[in-house]
Amino acid sequence: MKKIIKTADAPLPIGPYNQAVLKGNTLYASGQIAIDPKTNELISGDIKAETKQVMENLAAVLHAADMDFSQVVKCSIFISDMNDFSEINQVYGSYFNDETAPARETVQVSVLPKNVNVEISLIAIA
């Protein structure tokens, strides 16, 4: 049986999906974008600030499932401009260490929800 994970500390879904689904000991977290859950405002204009908000939103979802970044096994990063890769990677990397960093891909896409510059999803195992 699957368990739906919801938290007010991350943005509410903007469509027919949940923030995350826990099945057994595996958490599947939906992609997060740079919406500040306190204000419901989009963080934009600075790719590092956007990425930090995305990672904080993912941290909140992990916390709601009693998990943390050390349990993340896979991330998918979608970006609108590959030229932002280095700055995104710098912020993203600060949430992991070499011993527990997950597998990952980074893909440039033409458009993301709300025209953001970065979206990240993850899978974690308890």
N, C-alpha and C positions, 0 to 999 in steps of 0.2 A: 504494500500500500504506500502511496506517495503522500508526503506531508508538504503543504504549501508554506513557504517562509515569507512572512511579511514584517516590515518594520517601518515606523514613521521616521526613522533616522536615515532613510534613503528615499529618493523620489518615488512617488506612486507610479505604477505602470500607466502608459498613455495609450494602451490598446488592450486587446484580449489576451493578456499573459500575466504571469506573476513575477515578482522580483527574483524568486528562486523556488526550486522544487528539490526536496530531499527524498531520495529513494534509497532505502537501506542506509548505507553509510556514505552515499555519494550525493553531493550537492551540485546541482546544475543552476548556476546563476545567470540570469538574463543580462544582456548588455546594458551597461550603465553609461550615461552621458553626463555632462557637466551641469546638472541641475542641483542647486543648493536646496536640500529638502526643507530647510527652515523658512526660506523665502519663496520657494518654488520658482526662483529666477535662474535663468541660464547664465553661467559664467562664460564669458567670451572675451576675445581680444588678446589673450596671452595663453599660448599653448601649454606652458608649464602649469599655470593656474587651472586651466581646464583639466589637464591630466590629473593634478592633485585632487580635484573635486571628484573625478571619476573613481580614483582609487579610494578615496574616503567613503564614497557611496558603496563600493564593493566591500570595504572593511565593515560597514554597518550591516550589510547583508550577511557576511560571514559571521559576525558577532551574533546576529539574530538566530543563526543556526548553531551557536556554540562552537564556532570554528575560527581559525585565523589564517593568515597568509602562508604559514608554514605547511598547511594542509592542502594548498592549491597544487594540483597536478597538471593543469592545462589552462592556458589563457589564449584568447583570440583578440587581437587588437586590429581595429579597423580605423584607418586614418584617411583624411581627405587629401593630404599632401605628404608624399614621402620625404620631402625636404624637412618636415617637422620630426622625423624619426629620432634624431639624436636627442632633442630636447624631451620628447615623450619618453624615450628609453631611460634618460637620466632620472626622471621623476618615478617612473614605473619601477626601475631597479632599486630605488631606495626602500621599497616595501618588501624586498626579498633579500636573502643572502645566498651565497654560492652553494651552500649545502642543501638548501631547500627550494631553490628557484625551480619553477615549473617548466614544462615544455610549452612552446608558444609559436604562433605565427603572427606576422604583421602584414596586413594587406591594405593597399591603397584602393579606395572605392570612390566613385564619382559623387555620391551624395549620402549623407547620414541623416537620421531623424533630426528635425529642427535645424538642419544645416550646421550641425556641430562639426568640429574638426577631429574628434576622437571618440570612439566607443570601445569598451572593453567588456568581454564576458569571461566567465571562468568555470572550471569544474574543480571541486575539492573533495577529498576523501577523509572521513573521520578515522 
